[in-house]
Amino acid sequence: MKLNWAERWVVNNPLRVFQQKIEIKWLKGMRSLKPGANILEVGCGRGAGANLIFKNFQPSQLHILDLDLKMIQKARTHLSAASKDAVNMYVGDAIDLPFKTGSLDAIFGFGFLHHVPDWRQGLSEIARVLKPAGLYYIEELYPSLYQNVITKRILLHPEHDRFTSDDFRMALDEAHLRLADVFELRKMGILGVAAKDSL
Ligand SMILES: C[S@@+](CC[C@H](N)C(=O)[O-])C[C@H]1O[C@@H](n2cnc3c(N)ncnc32)[C@H](O)[C@@H]1O
């Protein structure tokens, strides 16, 4: 689901970039990647995360995908000169990723999965396109943060079948994505890294 005006303001904001800088440092400290990895960022928004991924992980290829064409257009102008040549941009849906099974070393998802009505299918697509032992870097929010009495009047999200911490952890397990490193505020959200089973 695309963002409404209020959430666009929240994510297209310098404070959001500052938050993502700190989160990426933490994620990298938990699990780093060898330079030259093949990486996807799903729900990339205006590309602030892509710049940070590029700088911190030095991928050989960085694919960024968003449902919203306007976000991809913003990303095109927002990407740093250094990252522009290595980045492939896609308008697409997380529930049907345009990548081959087992083709990616890592996937980043900053606050996108709770926007996806069929989020379980989104997770199973992430698991499908990751290589065995590939990493899913996660930042996600829970409904008591984005659907409480105040935020549900301001923000726009799918209303049904939203995931709590328990739902999310169970679905990760069912998708063979094992949560390895995690910082979680159980009512609010999660920052973590999950590894796909290596078979
Ligand atoms: C809260 S924003 C986060 C943007 C960016 N990752 C950030 O952290 O600033 C969620 C993003 O996910 C995108 N999105 C929502 N549903 C999606 C879907 N089904 N497939 C791909 N992207 C989606 C939205 O268009 C939006 O850009």
The ligand as an SDF file (V2000), in Angstrom:
LIG
                    3D

 27 29  0  0  0  0  0  0  0  0999 V2000
    7.3120    3.5120    5.4420 C   0  0  0  0  0  0  0  0  0  0  0  0
    7.9280    3.6120    3.7990 S   0  0  0  0  0  0  0  0  0  0  0  0
    9.6340    3.2770    4.0670 C   0  0  0  0  0  0  0  0  0  0  0  0
   10.5020    3.8450    2.9820 C   0  0  0  0  0  0  0  0  0  0  0  0
   12.0010    3.6350    3.1870 C   0  0  0  0  0  0  0  0  0  0  0  0
   12.3250    2.2220    3.2130 N   0  0  0  0  0  0  0  0  0  0  0  0
   12.4350    4.2880    4.4830 C   0  0  0  0  0  0  0  0  0  0  0  0
   12.7290    3.5710    5.4270 O   0  0  0  0  0  0  0  0  0  0  0  0
   12.4730    5.5090    4.5450 O   0  0  0  0  0  0  0  0  0  0  0  0
    7.3440    2.1100    3.0570 C   0  0  0  0  0  0  0  0  0  0  0  0
    7.6970    1.9950    1.5820 C   0  0  0  0  0  0  0  0  0  0  0  0
    7.2490    0.7210    1.1190 O   0  0  0  0  0  0  0  0  0  0  0  0
    6.6170    0.8830   -0.1250 C   0  0  0  0  0  0  0  0  0  0  0  0
    5.6790   -0.2330   -0.3010 N   0  0  0  0  0  0  0  0  0  0  0  0
    4.4590   -0.3930    0.2770 C   0  0  0  0  0  0  0  0  0  0  0  0
    3.8960   -1.5370   -0.1230 N   0  0  0  0  0  0  0  0  0  0  0  0
    4.7910   -2.1380   -0.9520 C   0  0  0  0  0  0  0  0  0  0  0  0
    4.7660   -3.3390   -1.7000 C   0  0  0  0  0  0  0  0  0  0  0  0
    3.7110   -4.1740   -1.6560 N   0  0  0  0  0  0  0  0  0  0  0  0
    5.8310   -3.6490   -2.4620 N   0  0  0  0  0  0  0  0  0  0  0  0
    6.8960   -2.8010   -2.5300 C   0  0  0  0  0  0  0  0  0  0  0  0
    6.9720   -1.6450   -1.8440 N   0  0  0  0  0  0  0  0  0  0  0  0
    5.9260   -1.3090   -1.0720 C   0  0  0  0  0  0  0  0  0  0  0  0
    5.9380    2.2470   -0.0490 C   0  0  0  0  0  0  0  0  0  0  0  0
    5.6390    2.7710   -1.3240 O   0  0  0  0  0  0  0  0  0  0  0  0
    6.9840    3.0480    0.7160 C   0  0  0  0  0  0  0  0  0  0  0  0
    7.9110    3.6620   -0.1440 O   0  0  0  0  0  0  0  0  0  0  0  0
  1  2  1  0
  2  3  1  0
  2 10  1  0
  3  4  1  0
  4  5  1  0
  5  6  1  0
  5  7  1  0
  7  8  2  0
  7  9  1  0
 10 11  1  0
 11 12  1  0
 11 26  1  0
 12 13  1  0
 13 14  1  0
 13 24  1  0
 14 15  1  0
 14 23  1  0
 15 16  2  0
 16 17  1  0
 17 18  1  0
 17 23  2  0
 18 19  1  0
 18 20  2  0
 20 21  1  0
 21 22  2  0
 22 23  1  0
 24 25  1  0
 24 26  1  0
 26 27  1  0
M  CHG  2   2   1   9  -1
M  END
$$$$
